[in-house]
Amino acid sequence: MGSFIGSVVLNTSDGKRASEFWRSALGYVTQQASPDFLAPPEWAPPSNTRHDHGAMHLHLDGNDKMHVDLWVDEGDDLESEVERLVALGAKRVDWHYPEDAQHVVLADPEGNLFCVCA
């Protein structure tokens, strides 16, 4: 078996604020051994990002900078999830979207960009 993505590292200036946002956004929990490390409650990728091997999806794109894609559960409304994340502290980003876009670009409270994808 090969490697898989076990974590994504984001640069933060306020670890507490970033932790509160990402815990609420993803339903993750703080690990007792290391408070700056967040993981799913069962220590597995969320079910909506699981594939045959249980690894998270890695999208390689020559135009984008490193960021996180949050996938909305099938059947859930993209805009409702965006509004939930905004209520948690995310900010909408002025972005040029293609006509058939099925994603919204947001910034977390630290300014890190991420996409919410249908």
GROMACS elastic network, one bead per residue, 0.5 to 0.9 nm:
[ bonds ]
;  ai    aj funct       b0    kb
    3     6     6  0.87786   500
    3    55     6  0.89260   500
    4    53     6  0.89122   500
    4    54     6  0.87431   500
    4    55     6  0.56825   500
    4    56     6  0.72908   500
    5     8     6  0.76253   500
    5    55     6  0.66018   500
    5    56     6  0.62355   500
    5    57     6  0.81096   500
    5    58     6  0.76911   500
    6    45     6  0.85790   500
    6    55     6  0.79083   500
    6    56     6  0.78632   500
    7    38     6  0.89850   500
    7    39     6  0.85936   500
    8    67     6  0.85213   500
    8    68     6  0.76315   500
   10    67     6  0.83723   500
   10   112     6  0.73246   500
   11   110     6  0.82065   500
   11   112     6  0.78622   500
   12    15     6  0.59088   500
   12    17     6  0.88912   500
   12    18     6  0.68133   500
   12   110     6  0.60022   500
   12   111     6  0.86431   500
   12   112     6  0.83658   500
   13    17     6  0.88687   500
   13    18     6  0.83994   500
   13   110     6  0.69273   500
   14    17     6  0.55015   500
   14    18     6  0.62230   500
   14    19     6  0.85532   500
   14   110     6  0.72833   500
   15    18     6  0.50958   500
   15    19     6  0.58611   500
   15    20     6  0.84919   500
   15    36     6  0.70754   500
   16    19     6  0.50839   500
   16    20     6  0.61491   500
   16    21     6  0.86608   500
   16    36     6  0.83829   500
   17    20     6  0.52152   500
   17    21     6  0.62756   500
   17    22     6  0.87422   500
   17   109     6  0.71852   500
   17   110     6  0.79643   500
   18    21     6  0.52040   500
   18    22     6  0.61587   500
   18    23     6  0.84126   500
   18   108     6  0.75881   500
   18   109     6  0.65573   500
   18   110     6  0.65658   500
   19    22     6  0.53520   500
   19    23     6  0.58565   500
   19    24     6  0.84026   500
   19    30     6  0.80407   500
   19    35     6  0.87382   500
   19    36     6  0.72024   500
   19    37     6  0.85254   500
   19    38     6  0.76176   500
   20    23     6  0.53194   500
   20    24     6  0.61815   500
   20    25     6  0.85061   500
   20    88     6  0.87308   500
   21    24     6  0.53424   500
   21    25     6  0.59727   500
   21    26     6  0.85857   500
   21    85     6  0.84006   500
   21    88     6  0.62210   500
   21    89     6  0.67763   500
   21    90     6  0.80064   500
   21   108     6  0.74122   500
   21   109     6  0.73146   500
   22    26     6  0.58825   500
   22    27     6  0.78006   500
   22    28     6  0.73988   500
   22    38     6  0.81971   500
   22   108     6  0.82826   500
   23    26     6  0.55094   500
   23    27     6  0.53014   500
   23    29     6  0.60504   500
   23    30     6  0.75882   500
   23    38     6  0.71333   500
   23    39     6  0.85709   500
   24    27     6  0.53151   500
   24    28     6  0.71250   500
   24    29     6  0.88751   500
   24    85     6  0.85378   500
   24    88     6  0.72992   500
   25    28     6  0.80030   500
   25    84     6  0.81604   500
   25    85     6  0.62650   500
   25    88     6  0.73506   500
   26    29     6  0.89154   500
   26    40     6  0.79569   500
   26    46     6  0.83473   500
   26    70     6  0.85425   500
   27    39     6  0.87610   500
   27    40     6  0.69136   500
   27    41     6  0.77613   500
   28    38     6  0.59985   500
   28    39     6  0.51660   500
   28    41     6  0.59097   500
   29    37     6  0.85881   500
   29    38     6  0.55399   500
   29    39     6  0.56224   500
   29    40     6  0.61575   500
   29    41     6  0.58413   500
   30    33     6  0.88115   500
   30    34     6  0.76388   500
   30    35     6  0.56781   500
   30    36     6  0.71934   500
   30    37     6  0.61083   500
   30    39     6  0.66471   500
   30    40     6  0.88509   500
   30    41     6  0.88536   500
   31    34     6  0.54917   500
   31    35     6  0.56660   500
   31    36     6  0.77042   500
   31    37     6  0.58243   500
   31    38     6  0.59428   500
   31    39     6  0.69103   500
   32    35     6  0.60143   500
   32    37     6  0.86631   500
   33    37     6  0.84720   500
   34    37     6  0.55541   500
   34    38     6  0.85051   500
   35    38     6  0.75115   500
   39    42     6  0.80579   500
   39    43     6  0.59047   500
   39    44     6  0.77744   500
   39    45     6  0.83688   500
   40    44     6  0.59048   500
   40    45     6  0.65734   500
   40    46     6  0.68378   500
   41    44     6  0.77159   500
   42    45     6  0.85314   500
   43    46     6  0.89731   500
   44    47     6  0.82610   500
   44    50     6  0.88003   500
   44    54     6  0.77769   500
   44    55     6  0.86518   500
   45    48     6  0.81892   500
   45    49     6  0.65162   500
   45    50     6  0.62766   500
   45    54     6  0.70181   500
   45    55     6  0.68944   500
   45    56     6  0.63771   500
   46    49     6  0.57106   500
   46    50     6  0.66513   500
   46    56     6  0.84506   500
   47    50     6  0.52890   500
   47    51     6  0.87080   500
   47    54     6  0.88426   500
   47    73     6  0.87728   500
   48    51     6  0.86566   500
   48    71     6  0.68154   500
   48    72     6  0.75355   500
   48    73     6  0.59061   500
   48    74     6  0.80059   500
   49    54     6  0.82058   500
   49    55     6  0.76770   500
   49    56     6  0.55462   500
   49    57     6  0.64085   500
   49    70     6  0.86439   500
   49    71     6  0.70947   500
   50    53     6  0.75069   500
   50    55     6  0.58845   500
   50    56     6  0.59142   500
   50    57     6  0.76213   500
   51    54     6  0.51207   500
   51    55     6  0.61369   500
   51    56     6  0.71791   500
   51    57     6  0.77181   500
   52    55     6  0.77498   500
   53    56     6  0.88562   500
   55    58     6  0.88781   500
   57    69     6  0.89779   500
   59    69     6  0.88072   500
   60    64     6  0.85326   500
   61    64     6  0.57443   500
   61    65     6  0.82280   500
   62    65     6  0.82246   500
   64    67     6  0.79528   500
   65   113     6  0.89555   500
   66   113     6  0.85765   500
   66   114     6  0.88816   500
   67   112     6  0.74203   500
   67   113     6  0.60536   500
   67   114     6  0.53346   500
   67   115     6  0.76759   500
   68   112     6  0.89299   500
   68   113     6  0.75280   500
   68   115     6  0.64342   500
   68   116     6  0.86693   500
   69   114     6  0.58017   500
   69   116     6  0.59320   500
   69   117     6  0.67272   500
   70   114     6  0.74673   500
   70   115     6  0.60814   500
   70   117     6  0.60588   500
   70   118     6  0.88288   500
   71    74     6  0.86851   500
   71   115     6  0.83445   500
   71   116     6  0.59875   500
   71   118     6  0.61888   500
   72    75     6  0.82471   500
   72    76     6  0.63265   500
   72    77     6  0.75126   500
   72    78     6  0.64493   500
   72    81     6  0.72370   500
   72   116     6  0.68991   500
   72   117     6  0.59555   500
   72   118     6  0.53245   500
   73    76     6  0.54949   500
   73    77     6  0.84036   500
   73    78     6  0.89678   500
   73   118     6  0.76941   500
   74    77     6  0.84643   500
   74   118     6  0.76135   500
   76    80     6  0.79063   500
   76    81     6  0.78649   500
   76   118     6  0.81960   500
   77    80     6  0.53424   500
   77    81     6  0.64916   500
   77    82     6  0.88295   500
   77   118     6  0.77111   500
   78    81     6  0.52903   500
   78    82     6  0.62795   500
   78    83     6  0.87619   500
   78   102     6  0.81598   500
   78   103     6  0.76790   500
   78   104     6  0.82417   500
   78   116     6  0.73230   500
   78   117     6  0.70454   500
   78   118     6  0.56639   500
   79    83     6  0.61318   500
   79    84     6  0.85690   500
   79   104     6  0.84244   500
   80    83     6  0.51188   500
   80    84     6  0.62250   500
   80    85     6  0.87425   500
   81    85     6  0.62646   500
   81    86     6  0.85985   500
   81   116     6  0.78603   500
   82    85     6  0.51822   500
   82    86     6  0.61566   500
   82    87     6  0.86201   500
   82    90     6  0.85884   500
   82    92     6  0.86570   500
   82   104     6  0.74743   500
   82   106     6  0.81499   500
   82   116     6  0.69223   500
   83    87     6  0.61131   500
   83    88     6  0.86374   500
   83    90     6  0.89143   500
   84    87     6  0.51345   500
   84    88     6  0.64412   500
   84    90     6  0.88801   500
   85    89     6  0.65323   500
   85    90     6  0.55667   500
   85    91     6  0.83217   500
   85   106     6  0.86829   500
   85   108     6  0.86526   500
   86    89     6  0.51195   500
   86    91     6  0.57810   500
   86    92     6  0.74038   500
   86   106     6  0.82664   500
   86   108     6  0.87113   500
   87    90     6  0.70209   500
   87    91     6  0.89654   500
   88   109     6  0.88630   500
   89   107     6  0.88740   500
   89   108     6  0.67775   500
   89   109     6  0.57391   500
   90   106     6  0.63046   500
   90   107     6  0.54868   500
   90   109     6  0.56035   500
   90   110     6  0.88718   500
   90   111     6  0.85401   500
   91   105     6  0.88980   500
   91   106     6  0.55138   500
   91   107     6  0.51633   500
   91   108     6  0.65133   500
   91   109     6  0.72910   500
   91   111     6  0.83046   500
   92    95     6  0.88225   500
   92   104     6  0.81191   500
   92   105     6  0.66565   500
   92   107     6  0.64709   500
   93   104     6  0.84375   500
   93   105     6  0.58831   500
   93   106     6  0.52710   500
   93   107     6  0.65346   500
   93   113     6  0.81966   500
   94   105     6  0.80828   500
   94   106     6  0.87684   500
   95   104     6  0.85126   500
   95   105     6  0.69841   500
   97   100     6  0.80197   500
   97   101     6  0.60011   500
   97   103     6  0.84919   500
   97   104     6  0.83638   500
   98   101     6  0.52606   500
  101   104     6  0.79878   500
  101   117     6  0.89940   500
  102   116     6  0.84829   500
  102   117     6  0.59125   500
  102   118     6  0.54278   500
  103   115     6  0.62324   500
  103   116     6  0.53192   500
  103   118     6  0.60552   500
  104   114     6  0.84070   500
  104   115     6  0.55266   500
  104   116     6  0.52421   500
  104   117     6  0.66818   500
  104   118     6  0.89112   500
  105   113     6  0.67840   500
  105   114     6  0.57991   500
  105   116     6  0.64836   500
  105   117     6  0.88746   500
  106   111     6  0.87317   500
  106   112     6  0.82471   500
  106   113     6  0.56677   500
  106   114     6  0.54625   500
  106   115     6  0.60884   500
  106   116     6  0.75334   500
  107   110     6  0.74208   500
  107   111     6  0.50076   500
  107   112     6  0.51524   500
  107   114     6  0.59805   500
  107   115     6  0.84641   500
  108   111     6  0.52470   500
  108   112     6  0.53714   500
  108   113     6  0.64924   500
  108   114     6  0.74073   500
  109   112     6  0.75214   500
  110   113     6  0.89685   500
